[in-house]
């Protein structure tokens, strides 16, 4: 098919659609591959962290009371290293400092005890219990996040499979349409059929024209031969008549006829009348022959009947002449009627042919206009489909971003709430301890004194009551309260930002979905318009077929009347002229047979002497 001109733009539209769909599928597969890679890396890292935390918790549970926390620092440190950057840094520092006998600020933990008496076992239990709580909280956080990650991956895969399947189906349908090229093949088949019909019609017209030309040439050849024969006979006839006239009208002939008439007696009157009849018959016959070759037989009959009887011998000839005149006039009326009918039919049918041709041209123009409009509508449908695909990709991207933001929000909020809980626990421990110390300093026990004896002197002691490092305690409690308020402020701020982001996402999603719905509805409207225009094309083609049939019928009528009408049109004036000459000759011959005298006619000089 190299170099073939296509009648529609179907291939270009389908190729553009296939290119766009393949681009979308490739981008979708690339995004999905990156998403799966990120998911697997995050899952593996989370699982390793959970395993490390489980190992640290198990090590704590298996440790003996007389063991130092430093003995399990290896397991805890590995867990903290895995959790680094995923939980609150303060929790990591707390656990690492605890197992290494360090405060979060790096100072020796035992030097910071608040004058409390505690055994090694009590110190181990208190600190290991807090560490275990922190590790368990971290483990739960990572386990929950891993479950949410796996659930999100299942949803992402389902969404991907759905969108990828839809794109693949569209691509397969487009490839099948490119292979089928139904619209182009239909247009080609139609154009081919129309061309074949035109060829058949032109071939038939050419054959008919050849037949008509052959018939016309044959008729012209025959008529030319007949005309030459008639012209020769007429020339000979005229020459004979002129020779006979010259003989009869010569001076010698006139003197002879005059002497002959003068020498006749009354007994010769009948002979003279008989001669006059013969002369009138010859004169009438000469007129008939000169009028038309077709009157030759009548002229001969007139000459034969003249000697057979009296004056009534010409009655049959006169009746025949009257009949022939009537027939000739009837024939003239038929020719006039036929010519008028031919002119009318040709004029009417030609006008009808022009009307049908104009209707066919209008139908063709409208069909081409509709095809152009359909092409424009299909381009708009393709563009709208592309816009819908882009919107769906944007919507999916927005969904992924929203899920990621929400997961970060949940994770950060859990971290903040855990940190707040730890601060509240620390605040409560310090507040309870300082309140207990103040209460203990307010109790005074009076010494036991025997009756009649003086009380013992007071023991040496510090000046004033010891109430603990109350200044420092108040500062620490205030700092912890401030930290808790800051954390709560961060939580409230994050809640508001999450609410605002959710509202913005919901509005964006609603807008995109509404736009997609509107565009799909618009596509339905466009496809409806395409269907209407295809229906109109079908109607126009039906009308055109009917008009072509009507035009063919009109041309058939014109073709059928052409031979007869052409003959009438070409020969009408000649036939009128010849017919008038025949009628005039018949009338003149009739008048001669009835006794009329025409001095200027043949034998006029002799007929002047007839009664």
PESUL-V238296 format. One record per backbone hydrogen bond with DSSP energy under -1.0 kcal/mol. NH is the residue of the N-H (numbers start at 1). CO is the residue of the C=O. If there is no record, write none. Layout:
# PESUL-V238296
NH&CO, NH&CO
This chain:
# PESUL-V238296
4&1, 13&9, 14&10, 15&11, 16&12, 17&13, 18&14, 19&15, 20&16, 21&17, 22&18, 23&19, 24&20, 25&21, 26&22, 27&23, 28&24, 29&25, 30&26, 31&27, 32&28, 33&29, 34&30, 35&31, 36&32, 37&33, 38&34, 39&35, 40&36, 41&37, 42&38, 43&39, 44&40, 45&41, 46&42, 47&43, 48&44, 49&45, 50&46, 51&47, 52&48, 53&49, 54&50, 55&51, 56&52, 57&53, 58&54, 59&55, 60&56, 61&57, 62&58, 63&59, 67&64, 71&68, 72&69, 76&72, 77&73, 78&74, 79&75, 80&76, 81&77, 82&78, 83&79, 86&83, 92&88, 93&89, 94&90, 95&91, 96&92, 97&93, 98&94, 99&95, 100&96, 101&98, 102&97, 103&107, 106&103, 109&101, 112&109, 113&110, 115&113, 123&119, 124&120, 125&121, 126&122, 127&123, 128&124, 129&125, 130&126, 131&127, 132&128, 133&129, 134&130, 135&131, 136&132, 137&133, 138&134, 139&135, 140&136, 141&137, 142&138, 143&139, 144&140, 145&141, 146&142, 147&143, 148&144, 149&145, 150&146, 151&147, 152&148, 153&149, 154&150, 155&151, 156&152, 157&153, 158&154, 159&155, 160&156, 161&157, 162&158, 163&159, 164&160, 165&161, 166&162, 167&163, 168&164, 169&165, 170&166, 171&167, 172&168, 173&169, 174&170, 175&171, 176&172, 177&173, 178&174, 179&175, 180&176, 181&177, 185&181, 186&182, 187&183, 188&184, 189&185, 190&186, 191&187, 192&188, 193&189, 194&190, 195&191, 196&192, 197&193, 198&194, 199&195, 200&196, 201&197, 202&198, 203&199, 204&200, 205&201, 206&202, 207&203, 208&204, 209&205, 210&206, 211&207, 212&208, 213&209, 214&210, 215&211, 216&212, 217&213, 218&214, 219&215, 220&216, 221&217, 222&218, 223&219, 224&220, 225&221, 226&222, 227&223, 228&224, 229&225, 230&226, 231&227, 232&228, 233&229, 234&230, 235&231, 236&232, 237&233, 238&234, 239&235, 240&236, 241&237, 242&238, 243&239, 244&240, 245&241, 246&242, 247&243, 248&244, 249&245, 254&250, 255&251, 256&252, 257&253, 258&254, 259&255, 260&256, 261&257, 262&258, 263&259, 268&265, 269&266, 272&268, 273&269, 274&270, 275&271, 276&272, 277&273, 278&274, 279&275, 280&276, 281&277, 282&278, 283&279, 284&280, 285&281, 286&282, 287&283, 288&284, 289&285, 290&286, 291&287, 292&288, 295&292, 296&293, 299&295, 300&296, 301&297, 302&298, 303&299, 304&300, 305&301, 306&302, 313&310, 315&312, 318&314, 319&315, 320&316, 321&317, 322&318, 323&319, 324&320, 325&321, 326&322, 327&323, 328&324, 329&325, 330&326, 331&327, 332&328, 333&329, 334&330, 335&331, 336&332, 337&333, 338&334, 339&335, 340&336, 341&337, 342&338, 343&339, 344&340, 345&341, 346&342, 347&343, 348&344, 349&345, 350&346, 351&347, 352&348, 353&349, 354&350, 355&351, 356&352, 357&353, 358&354, 359&355, 360&356, 361&357, 362&358, 363&359, 364&360, 365&361, 366&362, 367&363, 368&364, 369&365, 370&366, 371&367, 372&368, 373&369, 374&370, 375&371, 376&372, 377&373, 378&374, 379&375, 380&376, 381&377, 382&378, 383&379, 384&380, 385&381, 386&382, 387&383, 388&384, 389&385, 390&386, 391&387, 392&388, 393&389, 394&390, 395&391, 396&392, 397&393, 398&394, 399&395, 400&396, 401&397, 402&398, 403&399, 404&400, 405&401, 406&402, 407&403, 408&404, 409&405, 410&406, 411&407, 412&408, 413&409, 414&410, 415&411, 416&412, 417&413, 418&414, 419&415, 420&416, 421&417, 422&418, 423&419, 424&420, 425&421, 426&422, 427&423, 428&424, 429&425, 430&426, 431&427, 432&428, 433&429, 434&430, 435&431, 436&432, 437&433, 438&434, 439&435, 440&436, 441&437, 443&440, 453&450, 470&468, 473&469, 474&470, 475&471, 476&472, 477&473, 478&474, 479&475, 480&476, 481&477, 482&478, 483&479, 484&480, 485&481, 486&482, 487&483, 488&484, 489&485, 490&486, 491&487, 492&488, 493&489, 494&490, 495&491, 496&492, 497&493, 498&494, 499&495, 500&496, 501&497, 502&498, 503&499, 504&500, 505&501, 506&502, 507&503, 508&504, 509&505, 510&506, 511&507, 512&508, 513&509, 514&510, 515&511, 516&512, 517&513, 518&514, 519&515, 520&516, 521&517, 522&518, 523&519, 524&520, 525&521, 526&522, 527&523, 528&524, 529&525, 530&526, 531&527, 532&528, 533&529, 534&530, 535&531, 536&532, 537&533, 538&534, 539&535, 540&536, 541&537, 542&538, 543&539, 544&540, 545&541, 546&542, 547&543, 548&544, 549&545, 550&546, 551&547, 552&548, 553&549, 554&550, 555&551, 556&552, 557&553, 558&554, 559&555, 560&556, 561&557, 565&561, 566&562, 567&563, 568&564, 569&565, 570&566, 571&567, 572&568, 575&571, 576&572, 577&573, 578&574, 579&575, 580&576, 581&577, 582&578, 583&579, 584&580, 585&581, 586&582, 587&583, 588&584, 589&585, 590&586, 591&587, 592&588, 593&589, 594&590, 595&592, 596&591, 601&598, 604&601, 607&603, 608&604, 609&606, 610&607
